[in-house]
Amino acid sequence: MTDERRSSNPSRIPPPPGAEGVPHEVFHDVYRRSKALWVTGRPQPAVLTAIERGWFREGPLFDAGCGTGENAIAIAKAHPSLRILAMDAVPEAVDAAAVAGREAGVADRISFEVADLRTEGPPSEYACVLDAGVLHVFSDVDRPRYLQVVHDVLQPGGAAIFIVFSTEEIRPGGPRRLDREELLSSIEAAGFRVDSIEKARYETLGHEGGARSWLVRAFRALAPPDAT
Ligand SMILES: C[S@@+](CC[C@H](N)C(=O)[O-])C[C@H]1O[C@@H](n2cnc3c(N)ncnc32)[C@H](O)[C@@H]1O
């Protein structure tokens, strides 16, 4: 993604990654060295849609891969009693998010913390998880690991909301693109029931009108009844 900013010549922009995913170091580099394309300074339009629909009404909320916090802060402002834990692998992003949370006056309700969500997440006490533009960064090996963490963070019956680049997005560079079937099967294989999937846009500084994406809402399957 940094390459997209460095070059105005589209032929020099590498194609999106395949099964190998976006190299993890890219995220550390991009926050350290430049402004990431997805840091637009405002929440994602699809997150605002989800807020309007009341999808974050039930808390607490876990924002997975929160970046610099714009989405979590918008949700906190829309729901004044909601408690949010927001995590990202990159300390620079988490620090910037914490500053933004203080400036927005919501620091008492959002905790920003560093974690690599391929391997660890908080205990399962969340009614909702937001993944805005995170699932599509992972390799085929890491995607199920990450989805397991997202699944385990949720209470049974809790909701996960994903915004994921779709194969309709043809601009070079950027993260992976997932088609409808691949996305649905990955989410369902992790123990979710998909409630809705629709076309959406993921706003960046490099995709006019936003990158073509999917907005998905899925619920963690309820625990089976106790046999005893
Ligand atoms: C496209 S950005 C989206 C950021 C934010 N959700 C937003 O919409 O503004 C993807 C984010 O995922 C984070 N990320 C990538 N791999 C991660 C991992 N293994 N654990 C936690 N966060 C990760 C990156 O640091 C980056 O902030």
The ligand as an SDF file (V2000), in Angstrom:
LIG
                    3D

 27 29  0  0  0  0  0  0  0  0999 V2000
   -6.6800   -1.5180    6.4810 C   0  0  0  0  0  0  0  0  0  0  0  0
   -6.1910   -1.1900    8.1160 S   0  0  0  0  0  0  0  0  0  0  0  0
   -7.7860   -0.8720    8.8730 C   0  0  0  0  0  0  0  0  0  0  0  0
   -7.6850   -0.0670   10.1500 C   0  0  0  0  0  0  0  0  0  0  0  0
   -9.0420    0.3190   10.7650 C   0  0  0  0  0  0  0  0  0  0  0  0
   -9.8430   -0.8530   11.0680 N   0  0  0  0  0  0  0  0  0  0  0  0
   -9.7800    1.2570    9.8590 C   0  0  0  0  0  0  0  0  0  0  0  0
  -10.7380    0.8590    9.2030 O   0  0  0  0  0  0  0  0  0  0  0  0
   -9.3740    2.4400    9.8130 O   0  0  0  0  0  0  0  0  0  0  0  0
   -5.8100   -2.8210    8.7500 C   0  0  0  0  0  0  0  0  0  0  0  0
   -5.3410   -2.7600   10.1780 C   0  0  0  0  0  0  0  0  0  0  0  0
   -5.1280   -4.0980   10.6460 O   0  0  0  0  0  0  0  0  0  0  0  0
   -4.0120   -4.0740   11.4970 C   0  0  0  0  0  0  0  0  0  0  0  0
   -3.4650   -5.4240   11.5720 N   0  0  0  0  0  0  0  0  0  0  0  0
   -2.8460   -6.1230   10.5830 C   0  0  0  0  0  0  0  0  0  0  0  0
   -2.4770   -7.3400   11.0260 N   0  0  0  0  0  0  0  0  0  0  0  0
   -2.8500   -7.3990   12.3290 C   0  0  0  0  0  0  0  0  0  0  0  0
   -2.7360   -8.3920   13.3300 C   0  0  0  0  0  0  0  0  0  0  0  0
   -2.1430   -9.5700   13.0900 N   0  0  0  0  0  0  0  0  0  0  0  0
   -3.2340   -8.1310   14.5630 N   0  0  0  0  0  0  0  0  0  0  0  0
   -3.8310   -6.9440   14.8220 C   0  0  0  0  0  0  0  0  0  0  0  0
   -3.9710   -5.9620   13.9100 N   0  0  0  0  0  0  0  0  0  0  0  0
   -3.4890   -6.1840   12.6730 C   0  0  0  0  0  0  0  0  0  0  0  0
   -3.0740   -3.0950   10.8280 C   0  0  0  0  0  0  0  0  0  0  0  0
   -2.0540   -2.6170   11.6770 O   0  0  0  0  0  0  0  0  0  0  0  0
   -4.0520   -2.0110   10.3640 C   0  0  0  0  0  0  0  0  0  0  0  0
   -4.2160   -1.0100   11.3270 O   0  0  0  0  0  0  0  0  0  0  0  0
  1  2  1  0
  2  3  1  0
  2 10  1  0
  3  4  1  0
  4  5  1  0
  5  6  1  0
  5  7  1  0
  7  8  2  0
  7  9  1  0
 10 11  1  0
 11 12  1  0
 11 26  1  0
 12 13  1  0
 13 14  1  0
 13 24  1  0
 14 15  1  0
 14 23  1  0
 15 16  2  0
 16 17  1  0
 17 18  1  0
 17 23  2  0
 18 19  1  0
 18 20  2  0
 20 21  1  0
 21 22  2  0
 22 23  1  0
 24 25  1  0
 24 26  1  0
 26 27  1  0
M  CHG  2   2   1   9  -1
M  END
$$$$
